[in-house]
Amino acid sequence: MKTGTYNIDLGFDQILDLVKQLPKKEKIRLSKELERGIIDAKLTSLLKAFKTDDLDQETINNEVEIVRSELYARSKAK
């Protein structure tokens, strides 16, 4: 079978009709692929939202030590 790249203009309803013709196993496979694409896009968006240059490993380590010290002091106070 010869493979290549083809561009076809299809509307949503046409694509939906084609998907409905797929066997159940292929519909499940298509669904998983679409879900994976959505999850990847959401994760990328989330990572971009939280990306910062203001936070480095030293700052994180200092904050962790502060919290550990506070927790240790509370546990000794009981």
C-alpha positions in Angstrom: 0.0 0.0 0.0 1.4 3.4 -1.0 1.5 6.0 1.8 1.6 9.7 1.4 0.1 13.0 2.8 -3.3 14.0 1.7 -5.4 17.0 2.7 -9.1 16.6 2.7 -11.6 19.3 3.8 -14.2 17.5 6.0 -16.7 19.0 8.4 -17.3 17.8 11.9 -20.4 15.9 10.9 -18.6 14.1 8.1 -15.8 13.1 10.5 -18.4 12.0 13.0 -20.1 9.8 10.4 -16.7 8.2 9.5 -15.9 7.6 13.2 -19.3 5.9 13.7 -18.4 3.5 10.9 -15.3 2.3 12.7 -15.3 -1.0 14.7 -15.6 -0.6 18.4 -11.9 -1.4 19.0 -10.8 1.4 16.6 -13.2 3.9 18.2 -11.6 3.1 21.6 -8.2 3.6 20.1 -9.2 6.9 18.5 -10.7 8.1 21.8 -7.5 7.3 23.7 -5.4 9.2 21.1 -7.7 12.2 21.3 -7.6 12.1 25.1 -3.8 11.9 25.1 -3.7 15.1 22.9 -6.0 17.0 25.3 -4.0 15.9 28.4 -0.7 16.9 26.7 -2.1 20.4 25.8 -3.5 20.9 29.3 -0.3 19.8 31.0 1.8 22.1 28.8 -0.6 25.0 29.6 -0.3 24.3 33.3 3.5 24.1 33.2 3.6 27.4 31.4 1.4 29.0 34.0 3.6 28.0 36.9 7.0 28.6 35.2 9.1 31.2 36.9 12.7 32.3 36.9 12.3 33.7 40.5 12.5 30.3 42.2 15.7 28.3 42.4 16.7 25.1 44.2 18.4 27.1 47.0 15.2 29.0 47.8 13.3 25.8 47.8 15.8 24.1 50.1 15.7 27.0 52.5 11.9 27.0 52.7 11.9 23.2 53.3 14.4 23.6 56.2 12.3 26.4 57.7 9.1 24.2 57.6 11.0 21.2 59.0 12.3 23.2 61.8 8.8 24.6 62.6 7.3 21.1 62.5 10.1 19.7 64.7 9.6 22.5 67.3 5.8 21.9 67.4 6.4 18.2 67.9 8.8 18.9 70.8 6.3 21.4 72.4 3.6 18.7 72.8 
